[in-house]
Amino acid sequence: MKQNLRSWEPYTRSILRVVLAFVFSLHGYRLVYGMFPRLAGRGGVGRMPLDGLPQFTGYIAIVGGALLFLGLLTQVAALVLALQSLAAYFMVAASRSPVPLRAGANEVLLYFLIFLYLAAVGGGIWSLDFAIQRWARSYGVSA
């Protein structure tokens, strides 16, 4: 049973990567284009710390989200987005309150940890990175 569950890990990692990339890129669209409303006062919690970042960081979220969605340069894109999430925590949330729950930083810390995980292990079996590596191995090219 344990081996059977372990065999699903590359597929679930790919699903996690795609969903996370889509959701995170929405924050970029909100910062750059103002497309989605900001949720102020989410149950007594402040706004999402990503909303407090400068507008140009929205472009980083959009491009990084697109790269992650495709699984292209996954580890680099995930590392950049992890650093962006960490910057949102320290620049915005930590100045509100040292307690992440009160500062509205739960999502940002989860983004940081998941992006850090993807930066360490890659994008999974349904990614362009994996397809390029498989193609390079089949043709004897070092990638």
DRENKOL-8534 format. One line per 8 residues: number of its first residue (from 1); their letters; for each residue x, y, z of N, C-alpha, C. Coordinates in Angstrom, 3 decimals, always signed. Layout:
BEGIN
NUM> a> X Y Z X Y Z X Y Z | ...
***
This chain:
BEGIN
1> mkqnlrsw> +0.829 -1.207 +0.000 +0.000 +0.000 +0.000 +0.866 +1.260 +0.000 | +1.912 +1.258 +0.855 +2.765 +2.433 +0.947 +3.474 +2.696 -0.382 | +3.969 +1.632 -1.020 +4.628 +1.789 -2.310 +3.644 +2.281 -3.368 | +2.399 +1.827 -3.283 +1.378 +2.244 -4.231 +1.097 +3.745 -4.102 | +1.006 +4.254 -2.880 +0.789 +5.687 -2.671 +1.995 +6.506 -3.125 | +3.183 +5.988 -2.899 +4.402 +6.688 -3.293 +4.481 +6.850 -4.806 | +3.926 +5.912 -5.545 +3.977 +5.995 -7.003 +3.115 +7.145 -7.546 | +2.191 +7.660 -6.751 +1.335 +8.779 -7.172 +1.970 +10.140 -6.931
9> epytrsil> +3.077 +10.198 -6.212 +3.666 +11.472 -5.815 +3.996 +12.392 -6.986 | +4.633 +11.936 -8.067 +4.928 +12.869 -9.167 +3.668 +13.460 -9.805 | +2.600 +12.694 -9.829 +1.347 +13.182 -10.427 +0.671 +14.203 -9.511 | +0.626 +13.901 -8.217 +0.010 +14.848 -7.282 +0.834 +16.125 -7.175 | +2.157 +16.000 -7.311 +3.011 +17.195 -7.305 +2.702 +18.067 -8.516 | +2.460 +17.454 -9.657 +2.102 +18.218 -10.857 +0.768 +18.932 -10.671 | -0.197 +18.252 -10.086 -1.506 +18.876 -9.834 -1.353 +20.032 -8.854 | -0.590 +19.820 -7.785 -0.330 +20.881 -6.811 +0.317 +22.078 -7.492
17> rvvlafvf> +1.299 +21.837 -8.350 +2.002 +22.909 -9.053 +1.057 +23.722 -9.925 | +0.188 +23.060 -10.673 -0.718 +23.747 -11.593 -1.736 +24.594 -10.819 | -2.342 +24.006 -9.800 -3.353 +24.736 -9.018 -2.715 +25.920 -8.299 | -1.562 +25.697 -7.678 -0.888 +26.766 -6.953 -0.457 +27.886 -7.895 | +0.039 +27.540 -9.081 +0.455 +28.555 -10.044 -0.721 +29.419 -10.473 | -1.859 +28.789 -10.733 -3.042 +29.548 -11.136 -3.493 +30.495 -10.032 | -3.609 +29.988 -8.819 -4.095 +30.800 -7.702 -3.127 +31.937 -7.388 | -1.829 +31.647 -7.407 -0.856 +32.687 -7.087 -0.816 +33.763 -8.169
25> slhgyrlv> -0.974 +33.367 -9.429 -0.942 +34.372 -10.505 -2.118 +35.342 -10.395 | -3.213 +34.914 -9.793 -4.349 +35.824 -9.594 -3.968 +37.014 -8.722 | -3.063 +36.787 -7.759 -2.580 +37.904 -6.937 -1.811 +38.904 -7.800 | -1.062 +38.395 -8.761 -0.343 +39.282 -9.677 -1.287 +40.100 -10.535 | -2.335 +39.461 -11.040 -3.319 +40.197 -11.840 -4.021 +41.266 -11.006 | -4.241 +40.980 -9.733 -4.867 +41.980 -8.873 -3.926 +43.156 -8.645 | -2.638 +42.874 -8.430 -1.683 +43.959 -8.198 -1.489 +44.824 -9.437 | -1.373 +44.200 -10.602 -1.051 +44.945 -11.814 -2.284 +45.606 -12.421
33> ygmfprla> -3.364 +44.829 -12.566 -4.533 +45.324 -13.293 -5.731 +45.650 -12.405 | -5.663 +45.333 -11.124 -6.782 +45.583 -10.228 -8.020 +44.771 -10.579 | -7.820 +43.562 -11.104 -8.929 +42.770 -11.640 -9.867 +42.195 -10.583 | -9.352 +41.827 -9.462 -10.169 +41.165 -8.448 -10.206 +42.028 -7.198 | -11.334 +42.072 -6.518 -11.422 +42.939 -5.333 -10.551 +42.423 -4.192 | -10.030 +43.356 -3.442 -9.261 +43.003 -2.245 -10.233 +42.687 -1.125 | -9.902 +41.681 -0.366 -10.774 +41.293 +0.745 -10.269 +41.946 +2.020 | -10.840 +43.058 +2.361 -10.455 +43.764 +3.578 -11.251 +43.218 +4.745
41> grggvgrm> -10.610 +43.132 +5.890 -11.290 +42.690 +7.091 -11.790 +41.258 +7.006 | -10.936 +40.354 +6.587 -11.307 +38.948 +6.465 -11.442 +38.342 +7.864 | -12.594 +38.485 +8.439 -12.819 +37.927 +9.775 -11.955 +38.583 +10.836 | -11.772 +39.875 +10.766 -10.954 +40.575 +11.746 -9.465 +40.537 +11.433 | -9.098 +39.928 +10.308 -7.705 +39.827 +9.895 -7.456 +40.865 +8.807 | -6.257 +41.391 +8.761 -5.924 +42.395 +7.758 -5.910 +41.830 +6.352 | -5.680 +42.720 +5.388 -5.628 +42.298 +3.994 -4.487 +41.315 +3.763 | -4.568 +40.618 +2.648 -3.530 +39.669 +2.253 -2.208 +40.409 +2.099
49> pldglpqf> -1.134 +39.931 +2.707 +0.143 +40.645 +2.623 +0.662 +40.836 +1.203 | +0.302 +39.962 +0.271 +0.737 +40.156 -1.114 +0.152 +41.427 -1.713 | -1.002 +41.862 -1.202 -1.625 +43.091 -1.698 -0.842 +44.334 -1.295 | -0.002 +44.222 -0.289 +0.773 +45.367 +0.178 +2.099 +45.542 -0.528 | +2.443 +44.628 -1.426 +3.698 +44.742 -2.165 +3.556 +45.771 -3.283 | +4.672 +46.291 -3.788 +4.607 +47.241 -4.908 +4.019 +46.590 -6.163 | +3.516 +47.414 -7.053 +2.825 +46.917 -8.236 +3.712 +46.065 -9.139 | +4.993 +46.385 -9.260 +5.857 +45.623 -10.164 +6.005 +44.164 -9.739
57> tgyiaivg> +5.782 +43.875 -8.474 +5.876 +42.483 -8.031 +4.719 +41.649 -8.589 | +3.673 +42.325 -9.041 +2.588 +41.609 -9.701 +3.046 +40.968 -10.997 | +3.950 +41.628 -11.707 +4.496 +41.046 -12.931 +5.308 +39.788 -12.616 | +6.025 +39.811 -11.514 +6.782 +38.629 -11.092 +5.824 +37.479 -10.814 | +4.708 +37.773 -10.149 +3.724 +36.733 -9.844 +3.074 +36.191 -11.111 | +2.814 +37.058 -12.082 +2.175 +36.616 -13.328 +3.129 +35.736 -14.134 | +4.350 +36.209 -14.348 +5.322 +35.443 -15.137 +5.711 +34.160 -14.410 | +5.980 +34.267 -13.115 +6.323 +33.070 -12.342 +5.180 +32.076 -12.310
65> gallflgl> +3.959 +32.557 -12.180 +2.800 +31.672 -12.203 +2.642 +30.970 -13.540 | +2.897 +31.698 -14.638 +2.803 +31.087 -15.972 +3.880 +30.015 -16.145 | +5.108 +30.305 -15.709 +6.176 +29.306 -15.803 +5.862 +28.077 -14.965 | +5.364 +28.306 -13.770 +4.996 +27.172 -12.915 +3.840 +26.392 -13.506 | +2.876 +27.070 -14.054 +1.724 +26.404 -14.651 +2.171 +25.453 -15.754 | +3.108 +25.909 -16.573 +3.625 +25.083 -17.662 +4.654 +24.054 -17.184 | +5.236 +24.300 -16.026 +6.290 +23.420 -15.538 +7.604 +23.684 -16.240 | +7.815 +24.902 -16.680 +9.036 +25.296 -17.370 +9.894 +26.110 -16.413
73> ltqvaalv> +11.146 +25.727 -16.250 +12.047 +26.355 -15.274 +11.403 +26.355 -13.890 | +10.824 +25.240 -13.542 +10.020 +25.137 -12.321 +10.802 +25.496 -11.077 | +12.004 +24.953 -10.946 +12.749 +25.169 -9.712 +13.176 +26.622 -9.544 | +13.566 +27.272 -10.616 +13.961 +28.678 -10.547 +12.738 +29.555 -10.259 | +11.650 +29.318 -10.993 +10.433 +30.111 -10.794 +9.889 +29.929 -9.384 | +9.904 +28.707 -8.897 +9.396 +28.446 -7.546 +10.255 +29.137 -6.497 | +11.560 +29.169 -6.702 +12.438 +29.846 -5.752 +12.180 +31.350 -5.746 | +12.003 +31.943 -6.913 +11.712 +33.377 -6.991 +10.380 +33.695 -6.306
81> lalqslaa> +9.365 +32.863 -6.551 +8.061 +33.100 -5.927 +8.101 +32.843 -4.418 | +8.931 +31.907 -3.984 +9.104 +31.691 -2.540 +9.718 +32.932 -1.901 | +10.702 +33.513 -2.565 +11.316 +34.737 -2.037 +10.334 +35.903 -2.039 | +9.479 +35.964 -3.047 +8.457 +37.006 -3.077 +7.477 +36.828 -1.914 | +7.090 +35.607 -1.640 +6.180 +35.340 -0.521 +6.839 +35.694 +0.805 | +8.109 +35.363 +0.930 +8.834 +35.692 +2.154 +8.960 +37.207 +2.313 | +9.195 +37.910 +1.211 +9.263 +39.376 +1.260 +7.921 +39.956 +1.682 | +6.830 +39.384 +1.179 +5.499 +39.868 +1.580 +5.289 +39.656 +3.067
89> yfmvaasr> +5.782 +38.554 +3.579 +5.620 +38.307 +5.011 +6.395 +39.334 +5.823 | +7.668 +39.530 +5.507 +8.487 +40.420 +6.326 +8.197 +41.895 +6.084 | +7.870 +42.281 +4.850 +7.636 +43.693 +4.556 +6.250 +44.155 +4.977 | +5.264 +43.269 +4.919 +3.887 +43.691 +5.164 +3.331 +43.066 +6.439 | +3.334 +41.747 +6.510 +2.650 +41.064 +7.606 +3.365 +41.221 +8.943 | +4.672 +41.089 +8.948 +5.406 +41.172 +10.213 +5.319 +42.564 +10.825 | +5.116 +43.582 +10.003 +4.981 +44.935 +10.551 +3.616 +45.121 +11.220 | +2.628 +44.321 +10.833 +1.303 +44.394 +11.463 +1.291 +43.713 +12.819
97> spvplrag> +1.799 +42.474 +12.845 +1.774 +41.686 +14.061 +2.786 +40.559 +13.928 | +3.452 +40.187 +15.025 +4.392 +39.067 +14.953 +3.683 +37.704 +14.845 | +2.387 +37.687 +15.119 +1.614 +36.450 +15.043 +1.022 +36.342 +13.634 | +1.406 +35.314 +12.857 +0.927 +35.214 +11.471 -0.593 +35.208 +11.331 | -1.300 +34.597 +12.256 -2.753 +34.532 +12.166 -3.376 +35.923 +12.252 | -2.867 +36.760 +13.130 -3.407 +38.110 +13.272 -3.002 +39.025 +12.124 | -1.858 +38.737 +11.496 -1.373 +39.583 +10.408 -1.947 +39.166 +9.055 | -2.712 +38.094 +9.022 -3.267 +37.610 +7.764 -2.227 +36.935 +6.894
105> anevllyf> -1.200 +36.369 +7.516 -0.058 +35.843 +6.771 -0.071 +34.329 +6.616 | -1.151 +33.672 +6.982 -1.183 +32.216 +6.842 -0.954 +31.783 +5.400 | -1.670 +32.414 +4.471 -1.555 +32.037 +3.069 -0.153 +32.294 +2.538 | +0.437 +33.409 +2.923 +1.768 +33.749 +2.433 +2.798 +32.736 +2.933 | +2.687 +32.330 +4.168 +3.626 +31.340 +4.694 +3.424 +29.978 +4.035 | +2.180 +29.627 +3.745 +1.934 +28.372 +3.018 +2.484 +28.450 +1.596 | +2.272 +29.577 +0.925 +2.865 +29.766 -0.401 +4.379 +29.584 -0.328 | +4.998 +30.219 +0.655 +6.446 +30.137 +0.803 +6.909 +28.687 +0.943
113> liflylaa> +6.278 +27.940 +1.820 +6.706 +26.560 +2.055 +6.474 +25.656 +0.847 | +5.347 +25.820 +0.171 +5.070 +24.977 -0.991 +5.986 +25.347 -2.151 | +6.238 +26.634 -2.354 +7.169 +27.037 -3.406 +8.580 +26.533 -3.103 | +8.961 +26.562 -1.838 +10.272 +26.045 -1.447 +10.357 +24.543 -1.724 | +9.286 +23.819 -1.456 +9.231 +22.388 -1.762 +9.389 +22.155 -3.261 | +8.658 +22.913 -4.087 +8.752 +22.752 -5.535 +10.135 +23.147 -6.053 | +10.763 +24.130 -5.427 +12.119 +24.512 -5.830 +13.109 +23.392 -5.533 | +12.841 +22.615 -4.509 +13.748 +21.528 -4.139 +13.539 +20.280 -4.990
121> vgggiwsl> +12.270 +19.941 -5.310 +12.010 +18.642 -5.942 +11.600 +18.735 -7.410 | +11.256 +19.891 -7.908 +10.868 +20.010 -9.310 +9.370 +19.987 -9.505 | +8.963 +19.995 -10.773 +7.562 +20.195 -11.112 +6.715 +18.958 -11.259 | +7.295 +17.788 -11.219 +6.501 +16.580 -11.361 +6.523 +16.043 -12.776 | +5.787 +14.984 -12.969 +5.848 +14.240 -14.226 +5.100 +14.939 -15.361 | +4.116 +15.765 -15.043 +3.373 +16.514 -16.061 +3.908 +17.936 -16.149 | +5.161 +18.073 -16.509 +5.763 +19.399 -16.643 +6.627 +19.424 -17.899 | +6.840 +20.617 -18.427 +7.720 +20.751 -19.587 +9.165 +20.414 -19.227
129> dfaiqrwa> +9.573 +20.709 -18.002 +10.919 +20.339 -17.559 +11.139 +18.833 -17.687 | +10.164 +18.048 -17.231 +10.264 +16.595 -17.299 +10.285 +16.125 -18.751 | +9.441 +16.719 -19.597 +9.393 +16.334 -21.012 +10.708 +16.668 -21.714 | +11.295 +17.799 -21.405 +12.570 +18.192 -22.012 +13.675 +17.246 -21.567 | +13.700 +16.906 -20.283 +14.704 +15.957 -19.786 +14.549 +14.593 -20.444 | +13.330 +14.123 -20.591 +13.089 +12.827 -21.218 +13.511 +12.863 -22.690 | +13.196 +13.962 -23.390 +13.594 +14.102 -24.780 +15.112 +14.124 -24.908 | +15.780 +14.865 -24.019 +17.238 +14.969 -24.071 +17.892 +13.612 -23.812
137> rsygvsa> +17.362 +12.840 -22.875 +17.906 +11.504 -22.593 +17.722 +10.572 -23.780 | +16.577 +10.666 -24.450 +16.300 +9.752 -25.557 +17.186 +10.047 -26.768 | +17.639 +11.305 -26.924 +18.498 +11.663 -28.030 +19.957 +11.796 -27.622 | +20.258 +11.462 -26.394 +21.638 +11.496 -25.927 +22.211 +12.881 -25.750 | +21.342 +13.870 -25.566 +21.782 +15.245 -25.359 +21.851 +15.492 -23.871 | +22.902 +16.172 -23.422 +22.982 +16.491 -21.997 +22.210 +17.785 -21.737 | +21.217 +17.683 -20.857 +20.377 +18.849 -20.568 +20.722 +19.434 -19.231
***
